[in-house]
Amino acid sequence: MKMYFTPGPSQVHSNYEKDMKKAIKLHIPSISHRSKLFMEIMKGVEGGLRKLLSIPLSHHIFCISSSLESMERILSNVVKKKSFHFVSGSFGEAFAAASAAQGLKCDVHHLLPGERIPTDTFFLPSDTELICITQNETANGSCVPLEDIYRLKEKYPNIPVAVDIVSSAPYPDLDFTKIDCTFFSVQKGFGLPSGLSILIVCDKLVRTSTKKGYHDFPSLLSKSLKNQTPETPNVLNIFLLGEVLKAMNEKGIRKIRKETEEKAQMIETLGNLSVTDPTTRSKTVLVINTFGKTKEMKEKLEKKGIIIGSGYGDKKKIQVRIANFPQHSIDDVKRLLLYCRKYFAKRAH
Amino acid sequence: MKMYFTPGPSQVHSNYEKDMKKAIKLHIPSISHRSKLFMEIMKGVEGGLRKLLSIPLSHHIFCISSSLESMERILSNVVKKKSFHFVSGSFGEAFAAASAAQGLKCDVHHLLPGERIPTDTFFLPSDTELICITQNETANGSCVPLEDIYRLKEKYPNIPVAVDIVSSAPYPDLDFTKIDCTFFSVQKGFGLPSGLSILIVCDKLVRTSTKKGYHDFPSLLSKSLKNQTPETPNVLNIFLLGEVLKAMNEKGIRKIRKETEEKAQMIETLGNLSVTDPTTRSKTVLVINTFGKTKEMKEKLEKKGIIIGSGYGDKKKIQVRIANFPQHSIDDVKRLLLYCRKYFAKRAH
């Protein structure tokens, strides 16, 4: 059996085969997206997400096809002229690029991977309509501490904040009173096939949008109030997400988060961590310097059935990325470490 | 076992369970969308589609998340000010609404369900940038004969034509020298779960687009040349589509089309067809008047394991819609007719 520690798509949830069999038995791929059964499934997904992530009723939950689409829709529904982006890596750049692609102006504050947002000394341009933050940067394993996001919001309470938690959800314990929208993809921390992004938006941003497309906030809300989606969505993945959420809520989010921290600590013992500050080091995507040995390491681990991610972009050959998602059990991590240690430990400081 | 004759989502392809097992065995939900394996799968899908639908190299093939998205992207990439729509039902209206939602002007020529486009006497406004045609209207079971589309193109060779074949593909034998773009969804005539639309666009429309978003034509092309997609796509469905295409190409498109016509003729013997002109009656979605008996009929058929579609919109209670897709075998249709006959036949003319 192979075990994927890749940063997404990644290992599937341990119930995946069982849930897929249930989907086939219930004819989920054939049911209408306007049927009672679908609406019950949607309602279950919404309830499951609200419970797991403590999402208050002030925020709506929408199904989107990918997180790149979530970025695009947030920008087009919220920003008329100018967005502001904190960018510490490739996925922050993608968020800024989504703004530029729409002909919007975007100001960028670059952060080195692992650098804190200087919330005290930092001042936003006065015409900023939206602050975009990549809370977890999949490309380099850095993260923005939630307290930095909250401090920004305290400083600028009237400017909406959009937070990319694509590769950290459900780990971050977000306070939704301080977040206007956020989004993630199910092929990362939810152990599902790709093709579904969950977009969570506060009511005010939905009400102030004047956009009229099928995936603009008002259309999304009008269907979501009926537990439906504007288009025929990825019904199968929505069903599977509902099943994963049941299992996660049964286990409990506290335990999931505690285990995430425990497993991160275990992986950190490998040393050579790309981000050295523990407050800005991601718990869910750990990036390790390999000194050019990435290809060799990946190949040797693959022979043991363990798949890890290469470095991203220009770090492809000199880093590896190891995902630490809820579907990776403590025993899975022990097995990973067993085979990793001989490559990493001897190079440790 | 249930059998879905609904107009989509519909019955899955007979190999569906086998293909899904293969996907699980190959860890398809976990593979990277930048991996060699994914690129091979994408290449297979492209090759399979080109063979099945005789798509020439002048046209590119893109993966989109839904056909509503395909409509939106076509309009935003092709039209600067004004589109023209032939509308004979709700999905034609959706195409026109997608134009209006973008703030574009759209002229509409309404057709009664089953009415031909008056190609000889009809004249387009001179500022038309795109002609949009719903070749198969899922809402009412009418279709636009391909010869009408071709005649329009002969009359206006310089105006691009976009053809919605969402619920008829792979049946229409399109001549791509006369079509600029077309699209369909896999949950209809390809017997797959929903969450994937295939968009086919001629090279000229890609080259003339100046749009820069992740799902705009230039970005889609730049990734598709590498057998990739801009976002993490619905990898599982792309894999399953590749498998379905292998089976379809093995059977041969001629046989698939011939059987579609045979099965349509069989279903037509039920009488009370909503569209009476055989040249504009869809072969893939047959709509039958029920004289208010829709609910009773659907319930009685459901007890026999046969699911058919209600009428659409205000026809919900007075029509039924029966899909005739490649995954419905001649024996399936015989079984459908056996149970339908007692409700429909006695009301036949």
Chai-1 contact restraints between the chains, C-beta under 6 A:
chainA,res_idxA,chainB,res_idxB,connection_type,confidence,min_distance_angstrom,max_distance_angstrom,comment,restraint_id
A,K2,B,H27,contact,1.0,0.0,6.0,A-B,restraint_1
A,Y4,B,S30,contact,1.0,0.0,6.0,A-B,restraint_2
A,P9,B,S30,contact,1.0,0.0,6.0,A-B,restraint_3
A,Q11,B,S30,contact,1.0,0.0,6.0,A-B,restraint_4
A,V12,B,P29,contact,1.0,0.0,6.0,A-B,restraint_5
A,H27,B,K2,contact,1.0,0.0,6.0,A-B,restraint_6
A,P29,B,V12,contact,1.0,0.0,6.0,A-B,restraint_7
A,P29,B,P193,contact,1.0,0.0,6.0,A-B,restraint_8
A,S30,B,Y4,contact,1.0,0.0,6.0,A-B,restraint_9
A,S30,B,P9,contact,1.0,0.0,6.0,A-B,restraint_10
A,S30,B,Q11,contact,1.0,0.0,6.0,A-B,restraint_11
A,S65,B,S65,contact,1.0,0.0,6.0,A-B,restraint_12
A,S66,B,E231,contact,1.0,0.0,6.0,A-B,restraint_13
A,S66,B,T232,contact,1.0,0.0,6.0,A-B,restraint_14
A,L68,B,Y214,contact,1.0,0.0,6.0,A-B,restraint_15
A,L68,B,E231,contact,1.0,0.0,6.0,A-B,restraint_16
A,A101,B,K212,contact,1.0,0.0,6.0,A-B,restraint_17
A,A101,B,G213,contact,1.0,0.0,6.0,A-B,restraint_18
A,P193,B,P29,contact,1.0,0.0,6.0,A-B,restraint_19
A,P193,B,L236,contact,1.0,0.0,6.0,A-B,restraint_20
A,S194,B,T232,contact,1.0,0.0,6.0,A-B,restraint_21
A,S194,B,V235,contact,1.0,0.0,6.0,A-B,restraint_22
A,G195,B,G195,contact,1.0,0.0,6.0,A-B,restraint_23
A,G195,B,N234,contact,1.0,0.0,6.0,A-B,restraint_24
A,K212,B,A101,contact,1.0,0.0,6.0,A-B,restraint_25
A,G213,B,A101,contact,1.0,0.0,6.0,A-B,restraint_26
A,Y214,B,L68,contact,1.0,0.0,6.0,A-B,restraint_27
A,E231,B,S66,contact,1.0,0.0,6.0,A-B,restraint_28
A,E231,B,L68,contact,1.0,0.0,6.0,A-B,restraint_29
A,T232,B,S66,contact,1.0,0.0,6.0,A-B,restraint_30
A,T232,B,S194,contact,1.0,0.0,6.0,A-B,restraint_31
A,N234,B,G195,contact,1.0,0.0,6.0,A-B,restraint_32
A,V235,B,S194,contact,1.0,0.0,6.0,A-B,restraint_33
A,L236,B,P193,contact,1.0,0.0,6.0,A-B,restraint_34
